[in-house]
């Protein structure tokens, strides 16, 4: 998909339907892609989720209407999708920094949030390190959990980091790492491809199953909460995520959508993407990000 054109089309659709009860899933259907892939692409290109964009635009317009008209605040709240004055007041105050009833006072400052325009500026002198890898069929043993699509790139959500913490606390990672020889105990953060009509995705923490992996009784591992995760052969673009924490992963995804896809003649493929956390990684490398792609 031509993501830049699709994102601008999505913004136009949202602007034309701001007063209607729509969310990111409705917008994804309009641009003919899965809700998960749309949510991820939009959030990394725009720096916010589509639902956040809709909310901010409505609150910005609501503030303008309060200042410029004599309409009742309760009517304005209903107009912009809030069922109660209380919920509107809470959202309005969080966004504007002032309660609606004070917004009409002289010199009250409100937040302006204009429509987005998605642009890609190609600049010289910047390097983008990557490599293209053809993979064979791969198999992993992992701890797997489902998550809501809307948590992707939500700075206030920590569900996946918390999942890692939980797996460590419950000592679920050690048993699968011990299936691998020392020096080859790399951990994979596996993210499932999109599924039509499903508002969740699966994320797994696992290790590769290959000739170096010790034999194990899967029925016993399954009882302990582990699953087998199969990945089809494919073409992947691989990026180094350089940094001290997971923020560098989001930065790399943004680079993928903003720089790699528009210039390299590829599009994203609906297969498993994953991060590799090396047991013995080089200094400064947080992880490698492997993203499935295909030629246009």
Buried (B, 14 or more C-beta within 10 A) or exposed (E): BEBBEBBBBBBEBBEEBBEEEBBBBBBBBBBEBBBBBBBBBBBBBBBBBBBBBBBBBBBBBBBEBBEEEEEEBEEBBBBBBBEEBEEBBEBBBEBBEBEBEEBEEEEBEBEEBEEBEBEEEEEEEEEEEBEEEEBEEBEBBBBBBEBBBBBBBBEEBEEBEEBBEEBEEEEBBEBBBEBBEEEBBBBBBBBBBBBEEBBBBBBBBBBBBEEEBEEBEEEEBEEEEBBBBEBEEBBBBBBBBBBEEBEBBBBBBBBBBBBBBEEBEBEBBBBBBBBBBBEEBEEEBBBBBBBBBEEE
